[in-house]
Amino acid sequence: MKIGTIGAGNIAQAFVRHAAKAGFDVVISSKSGPGALTELAATLGPGVRAGTVAEAVQADIVLLSVPWDAVAEVLANVPAWQNQIVLETTNAIHFPDFKPLDLGAKTSSELVAEQAPGARIVKGFNTLGAALLAAEPGEGGGQRVIFISGDDAAAKADVLKLIAQMGFAGIDLGGLVAGGRLQQFGGAFSGANLVKLPA
């Protein structure tokens, strides 16, 4: 399974380090272009290379990790999604006061799904800060929890398998409406650092 990223910030870097350690090949991309990411990619682990956004979106799983105000432009520039899984990490936050934006009746992930026809959206890796996400997934004899939600069962199964291979414990919160509301900034699980202990 190939992984690509749109975005190369702290969340994306933390994710890529864990994915590379688990043995996945990753193409990391951003609007700055591959030349600006070559040195960074070399520090993130074996199998990681800098590429264009066009190259990254050819992967099986594409991590979308850009500021909320950049989402619409980024997705508008993807020619067409071909059933890829988009692992959506965005949080609809107003900077610099870190207040949740008023999105009306829809969750941020529903809005992303509307702007990415042909993709299978799974919300994940958005509830923890970058420093905590970058830490070792094992803690206190257990595994740090990564919450996901989505409307495509097969896509969620693939993401849960990826999460397990990276050393985390994945928990499925349901669909993009109910689960997405629990995960999005200001939701019940936003900022929750939970550890799953062995049975």
Protein Blocks (a to p, Z undefined) as FASTA:
>chain_A
ZZddedjbfklmmmmmmmmmnopacddddfkojklmmmmmmmnoghiacddfklmmmpmb
dcddddfklmmmmmmmpmbaghiacddfbdcdddfklpacdebjacfklmmmmmmghiac
ddehklbcfklmmpcfbgghiacddddddfbfklmmmmmmmmmmnopacddebjfklmmm
mmmghiakgoiacddddZZ
